[in-house]
Amino acid sequence: MLGKTAIVPLVLAVAAAVRAGPPFDPAEFERLSPEQRLELLVSAAQWRERELGNFEYKLRRTLRNVDLASGALLERFRPADYSMKRLGRRYWFHAQFYQEDGSRGNEYELYWDGAVNRFLQLRPPGSGRIEDKEFSIIDDVWFHHLFGIRVKFGTMSLAEWVADPPPAERRKLLEVLTVAEDDALLVRVHFTTDQYNHIRFWFDPARDYLPVRFDHRYAQKQEPDFDSYSQSWENHHVTEARQVDGLWVPWRIVVRSGMGGKTVASEWTYLVTHFTRGTVREADLEVVYPPGTRVVDTIRLEGYVVQADGDREYFPIYDAVRGKILHPPGQEPPMPPTPHLPALPEALARAPAPTAVAAPPAAAHPSPGRWVLIAGGIVVGAVGCWLIYRSARARAPAQPPGSSQ
């Protein structure tokens, strides 16, 4: 997180600027420390975020693979149309995808209020979902990255990331300086995260500090000429910008990504077709489930079908956390019936229940093992007596014939 640096006149001007972008004086900027320069960019990004508290856009995304050496088109993919209406931290979003032949494919809309997401599948129709997590499509629309409302490597705005990145990223500021590029004087900031991820942003002070370029490279070296060591790379470039109600916004953004040493790159182009500021109302953010929609509410743990009169017809849903099927109240399945048993004879049914008899002591019923021991003892005793008898006979003196006994 940025620390409190020494306040200079330029920074004071930044803090006081609420209706216009922070002023920029190249000479004053050069006298600031790197931390103060970064603080200036944070103030500018926060100002832009406030100015984008109420907007609506429509844009088209195209995707293709190109050969960087020749510029030849190698492959084209299906386009998509996106729409967004934002009011503070809440927003409504619509996505329309297309098939190979240009016909309409999947289509959906959603609403996020910071805690609850309401999702509606429009094509094919019939399903909705309510949950307590944000839908990932917002991170996948890379127009939002330089637009500033969501950086592509975290669920936060550009202003939030520049000011206070997640500690796990171990971000390090390498430089903040002015550069003459794209026929303009830009401010470039260079970070590393996780040691080998190089992240650079270019801001245009002359156009409300609009982020005009972004570059990310993974390189296993930290030298200033890390470009030559890149194993993977990605860059975003605002190729067209317009003023809307006094604020510069990106109108066309080209994103390219590839691997080091390869000439093939993927290219996304985002082209704005409609943009307004200050026109979004509360009612514009609603997502209404039409009759026939099957809605699964993972917060209230219930599922229902919206009826034509607005009522709900509930159905069971599976709770993956508890590993069980949840049934609506009053619709629990009945207990399984008791199996049918034949009737007892009348005399047997009327007979008194037998009384319990105490079991005799264990000693009264020797176990089979004890009988074996007893029998073995008897045999051993008999053999011993017979041996003693034979031994006594052998020791007695012999009698002469005819002698009296």
C-alpha positions as CSV (number, residue, x, y, z in Angstrom):
1,M,0.0,0.0,0.0
2,L,1.2,3.5,-0.8
3,G,2.7,5.3,2.2
4,K,2.1,9.0,3.0
5,T,4.8,10.9,1.1
6,A,5.8,14.5,1.4
7,I,3.1,16.7,0.0
8,V,4.2,18.9,-2.8
9,P,2.2,21.6,-4.6
10,L,1.4,19.2,-7.4
11,V,0.0,16.6,-5.1
12,L,-2.1,19.2,-3.3
13,A,-3.5,20.1,-6.7
14,V,-4.3,16.5,-7.3
15,A,-6.2,16.2,-4.0
16,A,-8.2,19.3,-4.7
17,A,-9.2,18.3,-8.3
18,V,-12.7,16.8,-8.1
19,R,-14.3,18.0,-11.3
20,A,-11.3,17.7,-13.6
21,G,-8.4,15.3,-14.0
22,P,-5.2,16.0,-12.0
23,P,-3.0,18.6,-13.6
24,F,0.3,17.5,-15.2
25,D,3.5,19.5,-15.4
26,P,6.4,17.5,-16.8
27,A,9.0,19.6,-15.1
28,E,7.2,19.2,-11.7
29,F,6.7,15.5,-12.3
30,E,10.5,15.0,-12.8
31,R,11.1,16.5,-9.4
32,L,8.9,14.0,-7.6
33,S,10.2,10.8,-6.1
34,P,9.0,7.5,-7.7
35,E,6.6,7.0,-4.8
36,Q,5.1,10.5,-5.3
37,R,4.8,9.9,-9.0
38,L,2.9,6.7,-8.3
39,E,0.7,8.5,-5.8
40,L,-0.2,11.0,-8.6
41,L,-1.2,8.1,-10.9
42,V,-3.3,6.6,-8.1
43,S,-5.1,9.9,-7.6
44,A,-5.8,10.1,-11.4
45,A,-7.1,6.5,-11.5
46,Q,-9.4,7.2,-8.5
47,W,-10.7,10.3,-10.1
48,R,-11.5,8.4,-13.4
49,E,-13.2,5.7,-11.4
50,R,-15.5,8.3,-9.7
51,E,-16.3,9.7,-13.2
52,L,-17.4,6.3,-14.3
53,G,-19.9,5.8,-11.6
54,N,-22.8,6.0,-14.0
55,F,-22.4,4.8,-17.6
56,E,-23.8,2.5,-20.3
57,Y,-21.9,1.0,-23.2
58,K,-22.4,-1.4,-26.1
59,L,-19.5,-3.0,-27.8
60,R,-18.6,-5.8,-30.2
61,R,-15.7,-8.3,-29.6
62,T,-14.0,-10.0,-32.5
63,L,-11.2,-12.7,-32.2
64,R,-8.7,-14.0,-34.7
65,N,-5.3,-15.5,-35.0
66,V,-2.7,-13.6,-37.0
67,D,0.9,-14.0,-38.2
68,L,3.0,-11.3,-36.7
69,A,5.6,-11.4,-39.4
70,S,3.3,-11.1,-42.4
71,G,0.2,-9.7,-40.8
72,A,-1.8,-12.5,-42.5
73,L,-5.1,-13.7,-41.0
74,L,-4.8,-17.3,-40.0
75,E,-8.1,-18.0,-38.3
76,R,-11.3,-16.1,-37.4
77,F,-13.6,-17.0,-34.5
78,R,-17.2,-16.2,-33.6
79,P,-17.9,-12.6,-32.5
80,A,-19.8,-11.5,-29.4
81,D,-21.8,-8.4,-28.4
82,Y,-21.6,-7.0,-24.8
83,S,-23.7,-4.4,-23.1
84,M,-23.2,-2.9,-19.6
85,K,-25.1,-0.5,-17.4
86,R,-23.4,0.6,-14.2
87,L,-24.6,2.6,-11.2
88,G,-22.0,2.8,-8.5
89,R,-20.8,-0.6,-7.7
90,R,-23.9,-2.3,-9.1
91,Y,-24.3,-3.3,-12.7
92,W,-26.4,-5.0,-15.3
93,F,-24.6,-7.0,-18.0
94,H,-25.8,-8.6,-21.3
95,A,-23.9,-11.0,-23.6
96,Q,-24.9,-12.2,-27.0
97,F,-22.7,-14.8,-28.8
98,Y,-23.0,-15.9,-32.4
99,Q,-22.7,-19.1,-34.4
100,E,-20.3,-19.7,-37.3
101,D,-23.0,-18.8,-39.8
102,G,-23.7,-15.5,-38.1
103,S,-26.9,-16.6,-36.4
104,R,-27.5,-15.9,-32.7
105,G,-26.1,-18.3,-30.2
106,N,-26.2,-18.3,-26.4
107,E,-27.5,-15.2,-24.8
108,Y,-27.9,-14.2,-21.2
109,E,-28.1,-11.2,-18.8
110,L,-27.2,-10.7,-15.2
111,Y,-27.3,-8.3,-12.3
112,W,-24.7,-8.0,-9.6
113,D,-25.1,-5.7,-6.5
114,G,-21.9,-6.6,-4.7
115,A,-23.4,-9.5,-2.8
116,V,-26.0,-11.3,-4.9
117,N,-25.9,-12.3,-8.6
118,R,-29.1,-12.8,-10.6
119,F,-28.5,-14.7,-13.8
120,L,-31.0,-15.3,-16.7
121,Q,-30.4,-17.5,-19.7
122,L,-32.2,-15.9,-22.6
123,R,-31.1,-18.2,-25.4
124,P,-31.9,-21.1,-25.1
125,P,-34.5,-19.8,-22.7
126,G,-35.8,-21.3,-19.5
127,S,-33.2,-21.1,-16.8
128,G,-32.1,-18.7,-14.1
129,R,-29.8,-18.7,-11.1
130,I,-29.3,-16.7,-7.9
131,E,-26.0,-17.0,-6.1
132,D,-23.7,-15.1,-3.8
133,K,-20.7,-14.9,-6.2
134,E,-20.0,-12.7,-9.2
135,F,-20.2,-14.2,-12.7
136,S,-16.8,-14.6,-14.3
137,I,-17.7,-13.0,-17.6
138,I,-16.8,-9.6,-16.3
139,D,-13.2,-10.7,-15.9
140,D,-13.2,-12.2,-19.4
141,V,-14.2,-9.0,-21.2
142,W,-10.7,-7.5,-21.5
143,F,-12.1,-4.1,-22.6
144,H,-12.6,-3.5,-18.9
145,H,-8.8,-3.7,-18.2
146,L,-7.8,-0.4,-19.8
147,F,-11.3,1.0,-19.3
148,G,-10.3,0.8,-15.6
149,I,-13.3,-0.9,-13.9
150,R,-11.6,-4.4,-13.6
151,V,-8.0,-5.5,-14.1
152,K,-7.6,-8.9,-15.7
153,F,-5.5,-10.3,-13.0
154,G,-7.7,-9.6,-10.0
155,T,-11.3,-8.8,-9.0
156,M,-10.6,-5.1,-8.4
157,S,-10.5,-1.9,-10.4
158,L,-7.3,-0.4,-11.9
159,A,-7.3,2.3,-9.2
160,E,-7.5,-0.3,-6.5
161,W,-4.8,-2.4,-7.9
162,V,-2.3,0.5,-8.5
163,A,-3.0,1.8,-5.0
164,D,-3.1,-1.4,-3.0
165,P,-2.4,-4.8,-4.8
166,P,-3.0,-8.1,-3.0
167,P,0.0,-9.0,-0.8
168,A,0.4,-12.4,-2.4
169,E,1.5,-10.7,-5.6
170,R,4.7,-9.4,-4.0
171,R,4.6,-6.4,-6.2
172,K,7.7,-4.3,-6.7
173,L,7.8,-0.8,-8.3
174,L,10.7,-0.6,-10.8
175,E,10.2,2.8,-12.4
176,V,7.7,5.7,-13.1
177,L,8.8,8.0,-15.8
178,T,7.7,10.1,-18.8
179,V,8.2,8.7,-22.3
180,A,7.4,10.1,-25.8
181,E,5.4,7.4,-27.5
182,D,2.4,7.3,-29.9
183,D,3.0,11.0,-30.7
184,A,2.2,11.9,-27.1
185,L,4.0,12.4,-23.8
186,L,2.9,9.5,-21.6
187,V,3.7,8.3,-18.1
188,R,4.8,4.7,-17.9
189,V,4.9,2.7,-14.7
190,H,6.7,-0.6,-14.5
191,F,6.1,-3.3,-11.8
192,T,7.2,-6.9,-11.2
193,T,5.0,-9.4,-9.4
194,D,6.2,-12.8,-8.2
195,Q,9.7,-11.7,-9.4
196,Y,9.4,-12.6,-13.1
197,N,6.1,-11.1,-14.2
198,H,6.6,-7.7,-15.7
199,I,3.6,-5.4,-15.8
200,R,3.7,-2.0,-17.5
201,F,0.9,0.7,-17.9
202,W,1.0,3.8,-20.0
203,F,-1.2,6.8,-19.0
204,D,-1.9,9.8,-21.1
205,P,-2.1,13.0,-18.9
206,A,-3.4,15.0,-21.9
207,R,-6.5,12.9,-22.1
208,D,-7.6,12.7,-18.4
209,Y,-4.9,10.1,-17.6
210,L,-6.5,7.6,-19.8
211,P,-4.7,4.3,-19.6
212,V,-3.7,3.8,-23.3
213,R,-1.4,0.8,-23.2
214,F,-0.7,-2.3,-21.0
215,D,2.0,-4.8,-21.4
216,H,2.5,-8.1,-19.5
217,R,5.5,-10.4,-20.0
218,Y,6.7,-13.4,-18.1
219,A,10.5,-13.4,-18.3
220,Q,13.0,-15.4,-16.2
221,K,15.3,-12.5,-15.9
222,Q,14.9,-9.0,-14.4
223,E,17.3,-7.0,-16.6
224,P,15.8,-3.8,-18.2
225,D,15.9,-5.5,-21.6
226,F,13.6,-8.2,-20.4
227,D,11.7,-8.1,-23.7
228,S,14.2,-10.4,-25.3
229,Y,13.7,-13.1,-22.6
230,S,9.9,-13.2,-22.6
231,Q,8.4,-16.6,-22.5
232,S,4.9,-15.3,-22.8
233,W,3.5,-11.9,-23.5
234,E,0.3,-9.9,-23.8
235,N,-0.3,-6.3,-24.7
236,H,-3.4,-4.0,-24.8
237,H,-3.5,-0.8,-26.9
238,V,-6.2,1.9,-27.1
239,T,-6.1,2.6,-30.8
240,E,-9.1,5.1,-30.7
241,A,-10.5,7.2,-27.8
242,R,-13.3,9.7,-27.7
243,Q,-14.6,12.3,-25.2
244,V,-18.0,11.5,-23.8
245,D,-19.6,14.2,-21.7
246,G,-16.2,15.7,-21.0
247,L,-14.3,12.4,-20.2
248,W,-11.9,10.6,-22.5
249,V,-12.8,6.9,-22.8
250,P,-11.4,4.1,-24.9
251,W,-13.4,3.5,-28.1
252,R,-11.3,0.8,-29.7
253,I,-8.9,-1.6,-27.9
254,V,-6.8,-4.2,-29.5
255,V,-5.4,-7.1,-27.3
256,R,-2.7,-9.4,-28.5
257,S,-1.1,-12.4,-26.8
258,G,1.5,-15.0,-27.7
259,M,4.4,-17.1,-26.7
260,G,8.1,-16.1,-26.9
261,G,9.7,-16.9,-30.2
262,K,6.4,-17.6,-31.9
263,T,5.1,-15.5,-34.8
264,V,1.4,-16.5,-34.3
265,A,-0.7,-14.4,-31.9
266,S,-4.3,-14.2,-30.8
267,E,-5.9,-10.8,-31.4
268,W,-9.1,-9.5,-29.7
269,T,-10.6,-6.3,-30.9
270,Y,-13.2,-4.4,-28.8
271,L,-15.1,-1.7,-30.6
272,V,-17.6,0.5,-28.8
273,T,-20.8,1.2,-30.7
274,H,-22.6,3.2,-27.9
275,F,-21.5,5.0,-24.8
276,T,-23.3,7.4,-22.5
277,R,-22.7,8.8,-19.0
278,G,-25.2,9.7,-16.3
279,T,-28.1,8.1,-18.0
280,V,-28.5,4.8,-16.0
281,R,-31.5,4.5,-13.6
282,E,-32.3,2.0,-10.9
283,A,-34.9,0.3,-13.1
284,D,-32.3,-0.3,-15.8
285,L,-30.5,-2.8,-13.6
286,E,-33.4,-5.2,-13.0
287,V,-33.3,-8.8,-14.1
288,V,-36.9,-10.2,-14.3
289,Y,-37.5,-13.9,-14.6
290,P,-40.4,-14.5,-17.2
291,P,-43.0,-17.2,-16.7
292,G,-41.7,-20.6,-17.3
293,T,-38.2,-19.9,-16.0
294,R,-36.7,-22.6,-13.8
295,V,-34.8,-20.7,-11.1
296,V,-32.3,-22.3,-8.7
297,D,-31.6,-20.1,-5.7
298,T,-28.4,-21.3,-4.0
299,I,-28.6,-18.7,-1.3
300,R,-32.1,-19.7,0.0
301,L,-31.6,-23.3,-1.1
302,E,-34.8,-23.5,-3.2
303,G,-35.8,-24.1,-6.8
304,Y,-39.0,-23.0,-8.5
305,V,-40.7,-22.4,-11.8
306,V,-42.2,-18.9,-12.3
307,Q,-45.9,-19.2,-13.1
308,A,-47.9,-16.9,-15.4
309,D,-49.6,-15.2,-12.4
310,G,-46.3,-14.6,-10.7
311,D,-46.5,-17.4,-8.3
312,R,-43.9,-20.1,-7.9
313,E,-44.1,-23.8,-8.3
314,Y,-41.3,-25.3,-6.2
315,F,-39.2,-28.4,-7.1
316,P,-36.5,-30.3,-5.3
317,I,-32.8,-29.3,-5.7
318,Y,-29.6,-31.0,-4.8
319,D,-27.4,-29.4,-2.1
320,A,-23.8,-30.3,-3.0
321,V,-22.5,-29.1,0.3
322,R,-24.6,-31.4,2.4
323,G,-24.8,-34.1,-0.3
324,K,-28.6,-34.4,-0.1
325,I,-31.7,-33.5,-2.1
326,L,-33.7,-30.7,-0.6
327,H,-37.5,-30.9,-1.0
328,P,-39.9,-27.9,-0.7
329,P,-41.9,-27.7,2.5
330,G,-44.9,-30.0,2.3
331,Q,-43.4,-32.0,-0.6
332,E,-41.2,-34.4,1.3
333,P,-41.4,-37.9,0.0
334,P,-43.5,-40.3,2.2
335,M,-41.8,-42.9,4.3
336,P,-41.5,-46.3,2.6
337,P,-44.5,-48.6,3.4
338,T,-44.2,-51.4,5.9
339,P,-43.9,-54.7,4.1
340,H,-47.1,-56.9,4.3
341,L,-46.7,-59.9,6.5
342,P,-49.2,-62.9,6.7
343,A,-51.6,-62.9,9.7
344,L,-50.8,-65.1,12.7
345,P,-53.2,-67.9,13.7
346,E,-55.7,-66.6,16.2
347,A,-54.6,-69.0,19.0
348,L,-51.0,-68.0,18.5
349,A,-51.8,-64.3,18.4
350,R,-53.7,-64.6,21.7
351,A,-51.0,-66.6,23.5
352,P,-49.1,-64.8,26.2
353,A,-45.6,-63.7,25.4
354,P,-43.0,-66.1,26.7
355,T,-41.2,-65.1,29.9
356,A,-37.5,-64.5,29.7
357,V,-35.4,-67.2,31.3
358,A,-32.1,-66.3,32.8
359,A,-29.2,-68.1,31.1
360,P,-27.3,-70.5,33.3
361,P,-23.8,-69.6,34.4
362,A,-21.2,-70.1,31.8
363,A,-19.5,-72.8,34.0
364,A,-22.6,-75.1,33.7
365,H,-22.1,-75.4,30.0
366,P,-18.4,-76.0,29.4
367,S,-17.2,-75.0,26.1
368,P,-16.0,-77.7,23.6
369,G,-12.4,-76.5,24.3
370,R,-12.8,-77.4,28.0
371,W,-14.0,-80.9,27.1
372,V,-10.9,-81.4,25.0
373,L,-8.7,-80.4,27.9
374,I,-10.5,-82.8,30.4
375,A,-10.2,-85.7,28.0
376,G,-6.6,-85.0,27.3
377,G,-5.9,-85.0,31.1
378,I,-7.6,-88.4,31.6
379,V,-5.5,-89.9,28.8
380,V,-2.2,-88.5,30.1
381,G,-3.0,-89.8,33.7
382,A,-3.8,-93.3,32.5
383,V,-0.6,-93.5,30.5
384,G,1.4,-92.3,33.5
385,C,-0.1,-94.9,35.8
386,W,0.7,-97.7,33.3
387,L,4.3,-96.6,33.0
388,I,4.7,-96.5,36.8
389,Y,3.3,-100.0,37.1
390,R,5.7,-101.4,34.4
391,S,8.6,-99.8,36.2
392,A,7.7,-101.4,39.5
393,R,7.5,-104.9,38.0
394,A,10.8,-104.5,36.4
395,R,12.5,-103.8,39.8
396,A,10.9,-106.8,41.8
397,P,13.4,-109.8,42.5
398,A,12.7,-113.1,40.7
399,Q,11.2,-116.2,42.9
400,P,12.9,-119.7,42.6
401,P,10.6,-122.5,41.3
402,G,8.6,-124.3,44.0
403,S,9.1,-121.6,46.6
404,S,6.1,-120.6,48.7
405,Q,4.5,-117.3,48.0
